[in-house]
């Protein structure tokens, strides 16, 4: 998914859009290496050495990876687990709603 996420970040760089990642690799140095090698330019948080049992996935109730939440400008989860084009369509819908004051 990272190549699509990278293109979405580039496409929406001048829009009120942020992509935030959470990585469950237990080895922080591996995580940092992969982040650099794959060109992750957006904020990405490390779950800690408990991996999928760390505080972020536990608080958000994440039981499978990847889990995708798409939030609107008010912080409300509007979509969950959309991928690729459907994810992009949902983000564009929310940007349009925001633009129109909905």
Backbone bond lengths (Angstrom), bond angles and torsions (degrees), N, CA, C in turn:
res aa  C-N    CA-C-N  psi(-1)  N-CA   C-N-CA  omega(-1)  CA-C   N-CA-C  phi
1 X - - - 1.442 - - 1.530 112.26 -
2 X 1.305 117.01 -20.18 1.460 119.45 -174.84 1.529 112.30 -59.59
3 X 1.335 121.00 -42.40 1.469 118.57 178.26 1.536 112.26 -58.59
4 X 1.321 117.93 -41.44 1.469 119.98 178.48 1.526 110.59 -67.93
5 X 1.315 117.28 -41.60 1.460 120.68 178.02 1.528 110.68 -61.49
6 X 1.327 115.68 -41.71 1.465 120.29 179.36 1.535 110.47 -61.42
7 X 1.345 117.17 -42.40 1.464 119.77 179.58 1.520 110.77 -69.00
8 X 1.328 118.09 -34.33 1.464 120.92 177.94 1.523 110.84 -66.87
9 X 1.312 116.91 -42.52 1.469 121.06 177.54 1.528 109.67 -60.26
10 X 1.318 117.31 -43.40 1.470 121.22 179.17 1.523 110.83 -65.52
11 X 1.311 117.28 -45.46 1.462 122.06 -178.30 1.529 111.59 -61.35
12 X 1.333 116.60 -36.75 1.463 120.44 -174.41 1.526 113.63 -104.43
13 X 1.320 116.48 20.18 1.464 120.18 -174.11 1.522 113.67 -60.99
14 X 1.321 118.53 -24.78 1.464 121.37 179.83 1.522 112.20 -102.45
15 X 1.322 116.08 13.32 1.463 122.20 -179.49 1.535 109.84 -108.26
16 X 1.321 117.57 162.20 1.465 119.65 175.13 1.531 110.10 -77.63
17 X 1.312 115.24 75.16 1.461 123.47 -173.99 1.517 108.90 -138.43
18 X 1.318 116.17 139.57 1.469 120.77 174.43 1.514 108.68 -139.13
19 X 1.299 116.01 134.95 1.458 122.66 173.02 1.516 106.05 -105.82
20 X 1.318 115.88 130.27 1.458 120.85 179.14 1.517 107.54 -127.32
21 X 1.307 115.99 129.57 1.452 121.03 -179.61 1.516 112.13 -109.28
22 X 1.308 115.03 156.21 1.460 122.23 173.54 1.517 106.39 -130.60
23 X 1.308 116.38 125.09 1.453 121.17 -176.27 1.515 110.55 -108.73
24 X 1.338 115.87 133.10 1.464 120.45 -175.77 1.525 114.20 -101.51
25 X 1.326 118.49 7.17 1.465 119.45 176.67 1.526 109.37 -60.35
26 X 1.318 116.33 132.28 1.469 119.94 -178.51 1.529 112.11 -72.73
27 X 1.312 116.80 -27.15 1.464 122.57 -177.83 1.529 108.91 -93.09
28 X 1.314 116.50 108.90 1.465 120.98 -175.38 1.528 112.30 -64.41
29 X 1.315 118.30 -35.45 1.468 119.87 -179.81 1.528 110.47 -68.95
30 X 1.330 117.27 -37.44 1.468 120.64 175.60 1.521 109.70 -63.41
31 X 1.320 115.77 -44.53 1.460 121.93 178.05 1.532 110.68 -57.01
32 X 1.315 117.39 -47.71 1.468 121.34 -179.25 1.524 111.18 -63.85
33 X 1.318 116.79 -40.26 1.470 121.31 178.71 1.529 110.35 -64.21
34 X 1.314 117.49 -47.03 1.462 121.55 179.53 1.523 111.42 -62.98
35 X 1.312 116.56 -39.87 1.463 121.53 178.97 1.530 109.55 -59.76
36 X 1.298 117.29 -45.12 1.459 121.69 -179.64 1.532 111.00 -68.81
37 X 1.332 117.06 -47.18 1.462 121.21 -178.07 1.529 112.71 -62.50
38 X 1.326 116.53 -34.54 1.465 120.38 -176.60 1.528 112.62 -90.85
39 X 1.334 117.26 0.06 1.452 120.38 175.79 1.517 114.27 71.29
40 X 1.328 116.39 37.02 1.459 120.29 177.32 1.525 107.95 -76.30
41 X 1.326 115.94 111.32 1.457 121.03 -176.41 1.529 112.21 -104.49
42 X 1.329 116.89 -5.09 1.460 121.04 -179.08 1.522 109.65 -98.15
43 X 1.339 115.14 165.46 1.457 119.26 178.49 1.520 109.89 -60.65
44 X 1.306 114.60 134.55 1.447 120.54 178.64 1.520 107.53 -143.77
45 X 1.303 115.61 123.68 1.448 121.27 -175.90 1.520 110.72 -99.78
46 X 1.306 115.68 149.62 1.453 123.03 179.33 1.524 107.97 -97.63
47 X 1.333 117.54 132.70 1.469 122.72 -178.36 1.522 112.60 -71.96
48 X 1.307 116.77 -15.86 1.460 120.02 -176.54 1.515 110.93 100.68
49 X 1.311 114.93 178.35 1.465 119.32 -174.46 1.531 113.66 -72.55
50 X 1.327 118.31 -2.30 1.469 121.02 174.10 1.528 110.85 -88.86
51 X 1.343 116.76 -2.70 1.456 121.24 177.06 1.506 112.41 57.56
52 X 1.327 116.77 -125.25 1.467 120.97 -176.83 1.525 112.51 -67.05
53 X 1.326 117.73 -11.98 1.462 121.63 176.39 1.512 112.62 -97.01
54 X 1.338 116.79 10.38 1.457 121.91 -178.88 1.520 112.39 -72.67
55 X 1.331 116.01 177.28 1.457 120.38 -173.42 1.537 115.21 -66.37
56 X 1.303 118.55 -33.54 1.472 119.60 -178.17 1.524 110.98 -69.81
57 X 1.346 119.65 -54.58 1.461 117.96 179.12 1.528 113.00 -64.32
58 X 1.320 117.27 -31.30 1.457 119.92 179.12 1.525 110.39 -65.76
59 X 1.325 116.79 -47.06 1.473 120.74 -178.90 1.529 111.48 -64.56
60 X 1.326 117.60 -37.77 1.463 121.39 -177.18 1.530 112.77 -89.16
61 X 1.315 118.20 -2.14 1.462 121.31 178.33 1.515 113.73 69.96
62 X 1.321 116.67 31.33 1.462 121.12 -179.63 1.528 108.87 -79.19
63 X 1.325 115.61 124.76 1.465 120.20 179.36 1.523 111.96 -119.48
64 X 1.321 118.14 -9.30 1.452 121.91 178.57 1.516 110.49 -140.04
65 X 1.339 114.78 151.66 1.469 120.07 -177.20 1.513 109.76 -121.49
66 X 1.302 120.61 136.19 1.462 124.73 -5.37 1.527 111.69 -80.59
67 X 1.310 116.22 149.36 1.455 123.59 169.65 1.517 106.08 -114.32
68 X 1.305 116.17 131.07 1.465 120.64 -176.02 1.526 109.00 -119.24
69 X 1.314 115.67 126.55 1.459 122.03 173.28 1.524 107.39 -114.39
70 X 1.312 116.46 132.63 1.463 120.70 175.86 1.518 106.53 -114.69
71 X 1.323 114.99 115.38 1.454 121.97 -176.81 1.522 110.26 -104.17
72 X 1.318 115.82 148.88 1.461 119.76 175.60 1.527 109.42 -85.26
73 X 1.329 116.14 -177.26 1.462 120.78 -175.44 1.532 112.64 -69.06
74 X 1.332 117.53 -9.65 1.463 121.37 177.03 1.527 111.64 -97.40
75 X 1.333 116.85 -1.15 1.458 121.45 179.90 1.515 113.92 86.44
76 X 1.334 117.28 13.84 1.458 122.06 179.69 1.523 109.18 -89.89
77 X 1.337 116.88 130.32 1.459 120.66 176.54 1.520 107.76 -69.58
78 X 1.332 116.26 118.34 1.461 121.20 -177.63 1.524 112.45 -107.07
79 X 1.326 116.51 -26.77 1.464 121.39 -179.46 1.517 108.70 -142.52
80 X 1.322 115.40 152.24 1.464 120.00 178.11 1.526 108.79 -138.99
81 X 1.313 114.02 135.77 1.466 124.07 172.67 1.525 115.01 62.06
82 X 1.312 117.38 32.89 1.462 119.94 170.80 1.519 107.92 -84.37
83 X 1.300 116.86 146.08 1.462 121.84 -178.04 1.524 110.18 -125.58
84 X 1.319 114.89 156.37 1.463 123.99 170.75 1.529 112.58 48.21
85 X 1.332 117.54 -123.20 1.465 120.72 -173.71 1.526 111.95 -62.85
86 X 1.327 117.65 -37.31 1.472 120.30 179.65 1.526 110.73 -65.45
87 X 1.324 117.12 -36.03 1.459 120.84 175.76 1.522 109.87 -64.37
88 X 1.311 115.65 -45.45 1.464 120.61 -179.67 1.528 111.34 -63.24
89 X 1.324 116.92 -41.82 1.465 120.89 177.87 1.528 111.30 -61.76
90 X 1.322 117.15 -41.27 1.464 120.98 179.04 1.526 111.12 -64.02
91 X 1.321 116.51 -43.10 1.468 120.61 178.85 1.530 109.84 -63.59
92 X 1.317 117.08 -44.43 1.464 120.31 179.49 1.526 110.98 -63.57
93 X 1.329 117.73 -37.11 1.463 121.43 176.68 1.528 110.40 -61.40
94 X 1.319 116.86 -45.52 1.460 120.87 -179.67 1.527 111.66 -66.21
95 X 1.321 116.91 -38.30 1.465 120.06 176.82 1.523 110.72 -63.72
96 X 1.326 116.45 -40.14 1.473 120.56 177.96 1.523 110.95 -65.62
97 X 1.325 117.02 -42.87 1.458 120.59 176.91 1.527 110.79 -58.83
98 X 1.304 115.49 -44.03 1.461 120.41 -179.82 1.523 110.76 -62.82
99 X 1.318 115.77 -43.11 1.461 121.98 179.61 1.529 111.20 -61.91
100 X 1.346 116.12 -37.51 1.459 121.31 -178.41 1.525 113.16 -86.75
101 X 1.327 116.60 -0.01 1.450 120.15 177.72 1.511 114.81 77.37
102 X 1.330 116.80 17.79 1.476 120.73 179.51 1.504 111.98 -73.75
